[in-house]
Amino acid sequence: MKETSRRIGNLPVSATLAVADKAKALQAAGHDVIALAGGDPDFDTPSHISEAAFAAIRNGATHYPAPMKGIPSLLEAIANKMDQDNGIHINPKSDVVVTPGAKWSLFLALAAILNPGDEVLYLEPVWVSYPPMITLAGGIPVAVSLPSEDNFTITADRLRAKITPNTKALMMNTPSNPTGRVLTQAELDAIAEVALEADLYVIADEIYEKLVFDGRKHLSLAAMPGMAERTLTINGLSKAYAMTGWRMGWLVGPASIVKMAAKMNGQTVSSAANFTMHAAVAALTGPQDFIGVMRDSYQARRDYMVNALNAIDGVECRSIEGAFYLFPRFPNSKKNSLELADALLDQAGIAGVPGIAFGASGEGHVRFSIATAMADLERAVARIVDVVPNL
Ligand SMILES: Cc1ncc(COP(=O)(O)O)c(C=O)c1O
């Protein structure tokens, strides 16, 4: 047989999925595994959203949607949401494309701006999918390593150090998966300063926007002066509305780029599902109070877990500002993060993601998701207390 794709062959598998698979295999073999590896809220989708999907199916929204890039009521709802929540003012007819999941919007954004050899900066620790997506879209991923000792802070100089004549874009994520950082105005200023100076596009992934704690405010880069024309903002319903399985996301940006993204969407997946678009309208225009309930619950779990982990000799865990991942370190251990994650799974039945999966500056850390019931978090803490002396 002839050789299959080298490009795909060389791509790393998602470490998050690999850990989840190993955890499921152990569970299937009868082991009691506490799954802290994934990023799927443990809440159900609010029923008024599901009901809107059932009604849409009954009303015949089972054909291709029109237009394919999003039904008008959804494009309008997204434009209103971006205006009110984010201070990003867009034309719903030309500046937004709806995709099956925000992940596909991220890929379309890259595909729409990159030519072979273009370099894309990403901030490390990085969500596992950014570097492979950049490669798949024909670009070259370039890490901007943010030191753990400095709480992963972004500065203009850290960005500038990686700029070359080939740098085309920067990918960023606030609140951050995996660090839980919410970018400050000073950090956004640094990104804007360098983006303007080096004429970069910015891909701003705001999927965890609603999950910010302690009364913090999420800030959108595209709302800053001079940034709307060079920023592609990505968002979706997976995290804020507990709708991971619905696959609903969108990309907002300058009309000329959105047009290219929509063309690629049309030539690949065609569209998101029609009745899911109707459900998305219900999500964005209906009651929003349950988002606060979920956020408060994540915040309470954070408070519990951060305190409980820090009370264990040999564990250090910074508090998080947003999203739903903790990123603790095990300073007394000689193990690297892969060995740590393996030991936690094998000896304590806890599935976490090794920090190295998020790049070199994630080494020494293990990522635990707190999108998990409090009772499981309590069980996990009890097991960590027992296992830490062996790590
Ligand atoms: C940083 C980040 N961006 C995007 C996504 C993708 O979200 P979606 O389910 O909408 O594809 C995730 C999901 O885990 C994520 O963590």
The ligand as an ORCA input file, in Angstrom:
! r2SCAN-3c Opt
* xyz 0 1
  C      -9.334     26.471     25.312
  C     -10.433     25.762     24.600
  N     -10.858     26.266     23.431
  C     -11.831     25.658     22.743
  C     -12.429     24.505     23.199
  C     -13.433     23.821     22.326
  O     -14.736     23.965     22.619
  P     -15.871     23.317     21.729
  O     -16.476     22.234     22.538
  O     -16.819     24.435     21.474
  O     -15.290     22.812     20.443
  C     -12.023     23.956     24.425
  C     -12.615     22.693     24.922
  O     -12.122     22.020     25.782
  C     -11.005     24.608     25.136
  O     -10.571     24.126     26.314
*
